[in-house]
Amino acid sequence: MKFKSHLLLALFFSLIFLTTSGFTVVGHRGDPTKYPEETIQSDNSAFDSGADYVELDLHLSEDGVLVISHDEDLSRVTHTPAIVSQNTFQSLNQLKYDNGEHVMSLDQLFEHYKNKPNTKFVLETKIDHNLDPSYELEDKVAETIKKYHMQKRVMIHSFSAASLFRLRKLMPDAYLILIVGSLKRINFSVLPQVNAINVSSDVIQQNAWLIHWLHRLNKQVYVWAEMNESPALWHWLINRNIDGVVTNYPATGFKYKLAKEGTHKFTIHKPGIYFGKKKASIMMNPYVRIKRRKYVYPGQKLNIMYGVRAHNQLYYQIAEKSFISAEFVNLDLTKKDIAPYEYKQIVAKPKVQVPIYRYPDNQEKTAKKLPANKLFRIQNFNGGPKSMWLYTNLGWVKAKDVLFYGFFTPDDFHEYNKLPRVSRYNNIALLSYRTPTLPKENTCLDSIISTNKIIY
């Protein structure tokens, strides 16, 4: 009888609280490979890349403010040692991420997005009630969600079953998800209280039957991992009947969502810019790829209307019967981001094998490597400030894998110093006999060692 009552409760909650459908892409802490995690810039990038939700973490400050941060110690993200629970929010709010944004509260986040109904969030309560018996964090979460009328735009997940039990009492209609990294944590004392399980990809791969079993109980199944862009992992996941992924790569998650749904065209409506050094041909149709006698020119600003996937490649529609390969158009970098590097050359870092990619995409790695001790001109840029890609005549490489090489004038360093920290690459090689003014100490250059004609 006890088993049946738990099962009926599970079915009851699931029928009431089933608020998502289809395949859901959740940007883990925003879009952290492009921008500093859990900032507005990172969140916006995730939404623009196709994420349905953005996942964020919550801690309580010393004075009881809900602070958005994965770590309780903010050293990693702000370069300042500060424990959230040991500082007031007023002091925490002074700390900055590498893009210049300040550490923010859940109130500030909701205030920013309250009039943008398509932005939705998965909130994680970072708490261990074995160590902290207080439910102040959950009470504040429920209060803030209701204050901004975000009930239909928020899901809440946690490793803490006690945290979710408290939230179920406070918000009976909330969509709650239990995060698990082990089968032992899934039991009938927890299932009636939650709508979904967020399972480690390792557990799913070892126990694929779990998906069917949870679905029979009307529980949705999300998968989390240290999601890289391994095609093997993504293909395996997408061919299972899971309901969504929590990923560091929302653009990749969105690509697989389109593939799963059989969608080839999607709306973008966002400005872009072409950073290439040569004109690029415009096509009439990406499926047939007939070139027109029209071109996109270096520095040209574009209105990206739609994205179209064809031949396993992404194209942007920029006008009627006008398409261009997405690899040559940037939606995230600005002219300022690339200014210090635009006319430099690159060389592989010493003793580093630099992989070459077909497209600016981690899944498009080729077997080729950038030859050592050879200079290459940068012909185009892609990616974001934190994850810049560079195009050479051999293909695409990651900016972090190479050295920028050339004459860096005082004007170059002036532009460099104006950049937010996230856009300042410290892998710079300088020609020693043409560097009358070295960068200031706050330019984030790790080391400058003179060797003959190169400083790197």
N, C-alpha and C positions, 0 to 999 in steps of 0.2 A: 504493500500500500504506500509506503514511504517513497519508493522508487516512482510509482505512478503519479503521486502528487507533485514530485519534483519535475517530472516530465511534462505534466499539464501546465505547470507554472512556466516552464521554459517555452512551451509552444505559445502560451498566452502573451508573454512579454515580447516574443519575436514577432507575432502578428501585429501587435500595437506599434512596436518601435522600428519596424523595417522601413528605414528612411532612404536607403540608397539602393540603386539598381545598376545593372550593367557592370562594367569593369572600371573601378575607381582608382585613379592615380593620386597618391599622396606624396607631396614633396617633403622629404624628411628635413626639417629645419629650414625649409624654403628651397633654395637652389644653391646648396653650399659649395659646389665645385666651381661656380661662377662668381659668387659674391659672399661676403661674410655671413655666416649662418644666423638665422633668426633676426635679421634686419628687414626693414620695409623693402629695401632694394632687392634682397634675396627673395622675399615673399612675392613681390611683384613679378620677378623673373620666373618663378615657379608657375604662377598663374598664367603668365604670357606663354610659357612653354607647354601648356596644356594640362597642368595639374588641376584636379577637381578640388583638392583640399591641400592645405599646408599644415604640417605638423610642428607644434611648438611645445616647449617644456616650461614648467612653472615651479618656482620656489617662492618661499615667503621671506621678505626682508625682515630686519630686526624690528621695524615698526609695523609689520603686518601688511605690507603691500605685495601683491602678486607680481613677481619679477620674471620676465621671459629669459630663460637661460638654461642650457642643457647642464652645464657644470655649476656646482655651487661656488667653486673658486673660479673667478673670472679671469685669471691670469692668461689662460690660453687664448681667449678671444679679445681681450682688451690690453694685454701686456702689463696689467697692473694687478698685483695680488690683492684680492678683495673677496672675502667670504660673504655671500648674499645674506645669510641669516645673522651675520655679525655687523651689518652696516645698515644705516637708514637708506630709504630709497632716494632721498635727496642727494646723498653722497654717491650712491651707485649710478644715478642718472647723469652724473658728470663724466663718467667713463665713456670712452669712445671705442667703437670698432674700427677696423682698418679703412672702412669707407667713409669715416667721419660721423656716422650715426651714433647716437647715444644709446646706452642700455635702457630698455623701455619696460613699462609695466603692461599688464593685460588691459587695463583701462585705456592706456594710450593707443594700443593696437586697435581695440574695438572702436575708439573714437575716430581713428584714421579710416577704418574700413566700413563704418556703420552704414554709409550710403552707397556702398558698392555690393549689391546683393549677390553677385556671382562669386564673391570671395568667401570661402568656407574654411574652417579650421578644425584640426584634430589637436586637442589639448592633452598633454601628458602631465599627470600629477606626480611629481618627483618626491616621493615620501615613503618612509618605512615606518609603519605604525607600531612595529615592535620596539622601535627606538623613540618614537614620538607619538604618544597616545592622543595628542590633541587633534581635533578635526577642523582647526581654524582654516587650513588651506582649502579644504573641500567647501566649507561654508562660504569662504570668500569667492571661490570659483562660481558656485551657484548664484551668489548675490550679483556678481559682475555680469554673468551671462544674462540674467533676468533684467538687470539695469539697462543693458543695451539691446534687449530683445533679440538676442542671438540664438535662441533655443533651436531654431530650425537650420541654423548655419554652423552648428558645432557638434562634433562627436568628441567623446572623452575616452582616452585609454590610459591604462596604468598597469604596472607590474603588481600593484597592491590591490588585492581583492577587498581588503577592508576599506580602502579609499573608494572603490566603486560601490560597495554596499552603502556607504554613507551618502554618496551622490544619488543613488537610486531613491533613498528616502527623501532627499531634498528636491529632486527633480524626477518624478515618476515617469515622465515621458522622454527622458534623456536617452540618447543613443550611446551605449557604453560598450567598451571593448577591453577585454583582458589580454595583456601581452604575455606570451609564454615562450620560454626557450626549452621547455621539457614537457613531455606527456604527463608527468606526475602532477602538474599544476591544473590540468583539465579534469574537473570532477563535478558531480551533481550538486555539490554545495554552492558552486560558483555559477554554473551554467544558467540557472533560472534568473540570475540577476543581470546578465549581460546579453547584448544583441549579436556580438561577434567575438571572434578570437583572432588576435594578431600573432601569427605563429612564425617562429624562426624558419628560414628556408631550409636549414639543415634538418629540422624535425620533419618538415613536409617531404623532403626528398627521401628520408628514411622510412616514412610512414604515409605514403600517398593515400591509403585508405581513410586517413583522418578527414580529408576533404568531404568525401561522401558521407561519412558518419556524422559530421557536424551539420552538413546540409539537411540530413534527415531530421535533425533536431531544430531545423529552421534557424541555424546560426550561420552568419556570413563568415567567410574565411579571408583574412588579409595575410599577406606574407611580408616579413621584414628580414633584412640581412644587411651586411655591409655591402649594399648593392653596388657592384661595379657594372661595367657595361659588357660583361662577358656574354657573347651571343648564345653560348651553350646554356647558361643559366636562364637567360630570358626566354629562350625558345622552350626550355623545359617547363618553366612556370606558366607561360602563356597558353600552353597546350593542356594545362590542368584547369579544372573548373573552379579556379579561385575567383574571388570577388574584387580583389584589388591588391596593390603593392604599396609599400612605404619605401621610397627610394631616394637616394641622393642625386639621381639623374632623372628629373621629371620629364625632360624632353624625350629621353629614351623610353620611359614608361608610356608616354603619350603615343610614340611611334608604334609600340606594340599594341596599345589599345586600338589604334586605327586598324592595324593588321587583324586583330581579333574580331573587330566589328565589320571588317571588309570595307572600311572607309578609305577613300583615296584623296578626297578634297576636303579641306577645312578652312574656316575663316581665320584671318589674322588681323587685317586692318591696322597696321602698325608702320611707322616710318623706318626706313633702312637707309644704308649708305654703301656705295661701292668703293672699296679701298684699293682695287687693283691698279697696277701701273699701266696696263694696256686696255684698250676698249674690249668689251665682251659682247658676243653676238646674242641677239634676242631671238627666241624661237616662237613660232606660231602655236605649236602644240607639243607638250613634253612627251606625249605618248609616241608620236611619230618623229619628233625632234627635227622638224623642218626649219632651217634658219631663215630669218628675214634679213632684209638689207637695212636693218636698224641695229643700233648698238647702245650699250650703257658705257659711259665714259668715267675715267678716274675722278673720284670725288663727287660723283653724281648722287643726289639724294633721291630716294625712291619711295613710293607709297606701295607697301606690300599688301595686296588685297587678299590673296589666298595662298595656301600651301597645297601642293599637289605631289603625291608620291607616285612615281612611275619608274620602272626598271630598277627598283630598290634604291632610288635616289630621290632627293627632295628638290622640288622646283618652286619658285615663287612667281605668282602672277602679278605683274606690275601695271597692266592695262589690258584692254580687250585684245585677245589673240597675241599677247605679249608675255613670254615666260623667260626666266633666266635661272640658271643653276643656283641653288641656295648657298653653295659653298663659297660663292664670290660676293655675297651680300651679307652685311652685318646688321643685326638688330640690337646689339648690346654695347658694342664699343663706340666711342665718340672720337672725333678728331683729336681732342685733347689727350685721350688715353694712349693714342699711338704716336703722338707728336715727337717725343724724345727718341723713338726707335725707327721712325718711318723711313729714313734714308740711310740707315745703318746696314751693315752686312752681318751675317751670323756665322759662327763656327762651332762645331761640336765641342762640348765640354771635354777637357782632358780626361782620358781613360773612361769615357762614357760612350756606350753604344746607343746612338740616337735613332729610334725607330722612325720610319717614314710611313705616313698614312695616305690613303687614297683621297679621303675626305676629312674635314676637321671633325672627326668622330672616333671615339676610342674603339669602335667596332671595325673600323676600316684600316687596321694596321696591315702593312705589307711585310714581305720578307726582307725588304731592302733596309739598309742603314745609311745614315748620313756619313759620307767619307770623312775621316779624321784629317785635321790640319788643312782643310780646304774651305775657302770663303764662299758664301752663297749670298746673293742679293735677295732681300725680302720683296716679294712681288704682290703679296696681299696679306690681309689680317682677318681673323675670325675668332669666335669664342667670346669670352667676357674678360673684364680687367684681371680677375683672379686666375683665369685659365685661358690665356691667349694662345691662339694658333697662328703659325707663320707659314706662308706658302713660298716654296722655292721651285726651281725648275725640275726638281726630282719629286716633289709632292709636299704634303703638309707635315710639319713638325710641331711639337709643343715648345712654347717659349721657355719653359722651365728647364728643358733639356739642353739648351744651347747657350752660348755667350753672344751678346750683342757686341759687335766689333766695329770700331771706327773712331773718327775724330769727334770728341764730345766737347763742344764749345761752351763758354759761359751761358749762352742763350739756351743750349740744350739742357744744362743743369738747372737753369731758371725754370724751364717748363717742367722738368722732372720734379723739382721741389714743390711745384704747385699741385702736383697730382695727389689724390688721397693715397694713403699707404698701400691700399690693396692694388693700386695700379703701378706701383714702383717696383720694377724688377731689379734685383740686386746682382743678377748674373750679367755683368757688364765688363767688357774688355776695352781698355783704353790704349791709344798709342802714346807712349810716354813722352816722345819729343814734341808732341803737339797738345800737351795738357797743362797750360800755364795755371789753370785754376782747377784744383781738385774739388770734388763734391764736399759739401759740409757734412759734419758728423751725423746730422739727423736725416740724411738721405737714405738710410737703411742699406747702404752698401756694406756687405759683410766684411770684406777685406780687400786691400789694394796692395798687391805685391809686384814690385817692378822686376821684370825679367826681359832684358834686352829691349825690344821695341813694344812689348805688350805688358800691360798691367791688367791683372784679372783677379 
